Amino acid sequence: VTCLQDKQWYQRRVRAKRLKVNVTIQGEAFGTILQQQFVVEYIVHYQMCEVCCKQKGSDGEAWRALVQIRQRTIHKKTMFYIEQIILKHGMHKSAMGIKEMEGGINFYFNAKNNARKLVDFLLAVIPCQYKTSQELVSHDIQSNVFNYKYTFFVEIVPVCKDEIVCLPVSVSRHLNHMSQVAICARISDNIHLIDPVTLKIGQLNANQYFREPFDAICHQKQLREFMVMNIEPIYGQANQFGAHSHKHTLADVWVLPLNSLGTDDQEIHTRTHLGNILQCGDYVLGFDVAHAVVNNQIFDKIKPSQLPDIVLVKKIYPEKIKRNKGRNFRLKHLRNNSSSETVTEDEDYNDFLEDLEEDPELRKNINLYKRQKPQWMAEAEEVIAPKVGLEELLDDLVLDAADTDENG
């Protein structure tokens, strides 16, 4: 048993916020009484309570570390995906405040280590790179203590799902001589690309992309609507070297723009990777390469004979309004961590929800919650479109107090 025998002030440095106490303790070991004297140093740290810290952090005042997530695109589908995976893994719980900014999100933390954890998490789940900076806030000359504010700037690759990209020649050769005009099939920890003419697929990680970056030559908002007039799947084609997609079917397809229906315009022939889901009379989004004006140096060097007339990207389903109303799931958001309805006028958010319904692999990283269905939604459910099964949905339960915190 050890007991305290004596204590007295050894040194008091109030301005340096350091207190030293001379302590004497005494204990018994193997029948012998031992006594030891040593100095204990106390360092005074001023801090606010947790509620005040979060209030100040939400105003952008009391933070010690800031994580800025940015992406240079014209839509926010990738930011919606990042928001959902952060919510699923609870990486937002240590944040003092969260602010939605133009082109991204800001996370405020009271410790550098918490901000670093979020940055490491983003590096593991999304292709990105980051830069760090620090700003000196105060300096105690006597104790030689420096107080810094740290900023982590995370830049996400400016390529999103269903965008058409133009690859540099070296990148195309690295990806089994894939065509330079490719489609971004999916974004996970890598960039997944597919060649719509040969079904070749390839992946690029963040280091490979930023070593030789490239931009999208057509975003989803710039795609035109076409109607499928005829389609002939291609079977028995001998695969060339390299990896090929087994989820898609190569097909010859003849299409017409929607604004040319009922006219004497000739049908346009192209080859597509959507042969397994397209039928005559379907609507599809595509990029009219032959009549497009593309401002891209890599694209300008490609011979016109090597370019397709049209690149078909995605099948679309009619009655989009009824489809939005008939969804049986909803998502949570960082701004209030509560489930929000899927009926909204935000086109980017609706496109993201459609991607969730059409891509099962994308749903694996996201928590979907059951939605209470009003009676008027019964008619909307009759729309023919991909849906999420009830076995994939979670009950909207509050597990702890942190889940209901309005500041995330």
N, C-alpha and C positions, 0 to 999 in steps of 0.2 A: 504494500500500500504506500502510495506517494502522497505527501501532504506539503502544502505551502507554508514555509516557515517565516519568510520575511520578504518585503517588497519596498522599494523606494525609488524615487525619481533619479534617473541617471543623466538624462539630458532632455531638454524641452526646446524644440525648434518649431514654434507656432507658425511662423510665416512659411516655413518649408513643409508644414503639415506632417511632421514626423515627431513621434514621442518615443523615448527609450526608457525602459523600466528595468532596474536591477532586481532580479528575482532569485530567491533562495528556496530550494526544495530539499526535502529529506525523505528517505525511504529505507526500507529494510530488505536485505537480500542475503539469504543463507545465514541468518542469525546475526548479521552485521549491519549496523546503521550507517548508511552512506548519505553524504550531503554534498550538493553541487550548487554553484552560483553561476548565473549566466544573464545576459542582457537580451531582453525582448524588445523588438522595434515595432511600433505601430505606425501605419501610414493612414492618414485621414483622407477619405474620398467622399466628396459631396455628390449626392444623386437624388433624383426625384422618384416619387412613387411610380408604379407601373402605369396607372391611369394618366398621370400628368405627362409621362414620357410619350405615351401614344398620342395624347392630344397635341403635344408640341411637335411630335414627328409628323403628324398629319398636316401640320402647317409648314413643314419643311424647315424647322428651326433647330431642334435639339438632336438631329441625327449625327452619327459619327461616321457612317459609311453609306454610300449611295450606289445602287446598281441601276444603270440606264440600259434598257433593252430597246434596240431600234432595228427597223428593217426598212429599206428603201424600196417600197412598192406602192402601187396605187390602190391596193385593197388590204383588208385586215384579216384574211382567213388564217394566215400563219400565226398571227398574234392571238386569235381565238384558240387555236390549238395549244399554244404555249400556256395560255391561261388555264386551260383544263388540266394539263399534265402537272402544272404547279399545284393546283388544287388537289389532285389525286394523291400526290406524294407529300402534301402538307408543308411545302417549302416556304409558304407565306406566313406561317404562324409566328415566326420570330421577327417579322417586320413591324416597325413602329408605325409606318404609314405606306399607303399605296396610292399612286396618282397616275391616271391615264393621260398621257401626253400625245402630242402630234407625232405619229410614226412609231409609237411604242408605249412602254410602261416604265415608271420609276418606282423602285423599292427603297425605302429608307430603313436603316438599321442602327441600333445603338452600339454595335460592336463590329469590328472589321471581320472577325471570324465568321459571323453569321452571313455577311455579304459574300464572303469567299465561298461558303457552302452553296449558295444559290448559283454563283458563277460556275462552280465545278459541276453542279447538277445540269445546267444548261449546256455545258460542253459535252455532256454524256448523252443527251437526248435530242439535240438539234445541231445541225452544222452551223457553227458560228466561230467567231474569234473575239478577243477582248483586249482592251487597253486599260491601264491603270494610271491614276494621277493622285496627287495629294496636295493639300493646302494647309499651311501652317496657321493655326487659330490663335495659339498663345504659347508663351515660353517662360518658364520659371527659371531665372538666372541662378538663384541660390541652389536650388535642387537639381538644376540641369534637366528639367522635365519638359518635353515638347508635346504639345497637343495638336494632333492633325485631324483633318477630315479627308476621308478616302473616297475616291470615285472610281467605279468600274464601268467602263463603256463596253457593252456587249453588242456586236454587230452580227446580225443574222444574214445568211446568204440571201441576196435579192431574187431568189427563184422560188416559185410556189407551185403547188399542184395544178395540173392542167394548163400549164404555160408552155409555149413553144420556144425552144432555145436554139441558138446557133453555136455549135461547138467549135473551138479552134481545131486545127488539123492535128496537132499533137495529142489533144484530148480524145479526138475521134479515133486515132490509131491506138491509143491506150485502151479504149473500150471496144476491142475486137473489130476495129475498122467500121464502127457504127456510122450511119449517115450523119452528116454535120447538122442537119435539121432534125431535131428529136423532140420528144414530148416528155415533160417531167411528170412521171406517173404517181410519185408519192414523195413526201418529205418525212424522214424519220431521223435517226442519227446520221444517215447518209442521204445524198440526193439520188433518187432512183429514176433512171432515164430509160426510155424505150424508143426503138426505131419503128415507126408505123409502117414502113415498107418491107422490112425483113424480120420483124419481131425480135431483133437483137436487144438485149437489156444490159445495163451497166450501172455501176454505183460509183459515186465520188464522195469522199469524206471532206471535212472542212479544210484540211491542209492541202489536199489536191485541188480543191476549187480556188482557194485564195492564192495558190501558186500560179495558176493560169485562169483568172476569172473570166466569166462571160455573162452576158445579160440576156433576158428574155426578149424576143423580137415580137411577141404577141401575147398580150394578157387575156384573161378570160372575158373581160369587159369589151374587148375588141373583136371577139369572135362573131361570125355571122351564122344565121340559122339556115340550114339546108333541109330539104326533104329527100329521103331515099326513094329513088324510082325503081332501081333494080340492084340486086346483089347476088354475087356468085362466090361462095366460099372456095378457097384454094386448099385442096387436100393432097397429101402425098408429096409435098414439095420437100426435096432433100435439104436437110438443115446444113448450113455451112458451119465453119468452126466458130467457137465462142458460145456463150450462154444465150439461150432463147427463152422467151416467155411461154409457159404452158397454160396460162390463164386466159390467153387471147387466141383468136383465130384469124388468120390472114384471109382477106377477101377482096375481090374486085367489086367496086360499087360505083353506081351512076347516080348522081345527085343533081338537084336544081335548087338555086336560091329561092327562098320563100317569095321574094318580090318578083320572081320571074315565072311563077306559076300561072298557067293560062296564056302564056305567050308562046312565040315560036322559037324561043331560045333552045339551043341544043343542050342535051344532058352532058354533064362534065364527068369524065371518068377519073378515078383515082384508086389507090390501094390503101386499105385501112387495116388496123389491128382490132377493130370492133366487130369482126364478123360473127362472133358468138352471141351478140346481143342485138344486132341490127336486123330489121326486117323491112320489106317494102312498105312505104307509108310512114315510117318513123321519122322523127325530127332529130337532127344532130347539129352540134356546134362545130364549126370548122373555120380554118384560116385560108382565105383566098390568096394564095401565094402569087398567082399570075397577075393579079390586079392591085396588089398591096404595094405601098411605098414604105420601105424598111430603111431606117437610118442605122446601119450597122456595118462596120468595116469588114468584119469576117464574112457576113452575108454577101456583100458586094463582090467578094473574090470567088464565089461559087459560080460555076458555069450554069447558065439557064437550063441546059439539057439535063443537069443532075438534080433539078428541083421538081417536086410534084406540083401539079396545078392547084390542088387543095389538100390540106392536112386536116383530117377529121379528128376531133379531140374527145368529144363527150356526147353521149346520147342524152337528150332532154325529154321530159315527160310533160304532157299537156296538163291543164288545170292546176297550175302551180299554186294558186291561192287556196284551193281546197286541200292540196297536199300539205301546205303549211299548217292549216287548221286541224288536219287529221293526224298529226304526229302524237304518238303515245308516250313521248319522253320529254324531259326538260333538263336544263343544265344549271349549274351554279356559276356564280361570277365572283371575282375578287373584290369588287367594290362594296358588296354587302354580304357576300358569302351565303346568299339565299337562292333558292331555285327560281328561275325566271321562265315565263311562258315562252313557247316557241313561235307564237303569232306576233310578228314584228314587221315593221316596214324597212328594216335595215337589210339591203340586198346582200351585203357581204356576209352577214350572220345567217341569212337564209341559205346562201350557197354553202356555207360551212356545215349547216345541218343536213343539207342534201348529200354532201360528201360523207358524212357519218352514216347515213342510211345506205349508201351505195358501196362503201368500203368497209368490210368487216375487220380488216387489219388495223384500220385507223381507230376503230372503236375500242380496241384492246387497251389503249393507253388512257381512256377517258371513262369517267363514271357517269352513267346515264341514270336518271331518276324517273320514276313513274309519274305520269301526269294524270290528274283527275279529269275525267272526260265528261263534259256537258252533253246534254242530249242532242244538241245540234251538230255534234261531231260525228254521229253515226253515218250520216250521208257522205261526209268527207272521207271516211275510211274506205269507200268504194273506189277510190282513185287507184288506177293500176300504176304502181311505182314500188321500188324497193322499200321495205319497212324493217324496223328493228323488232326482233322477237322479244316477248315478255320475259323470257328466261335471262336476257341480258340486262334487264332494268333492276335498279335498286330502289328500296323504299326510302323515302326522304325522312330519315331519322336524325335526331340531334343526339350525338354521342357524348359530347362534353361541352363545357362552357365556351371553349375556344372556337367551336364551330359556329357559334351565334354572335361572335364579336363583330360589330359593324365595321371595324377598321381592318378586318382580315387578320 
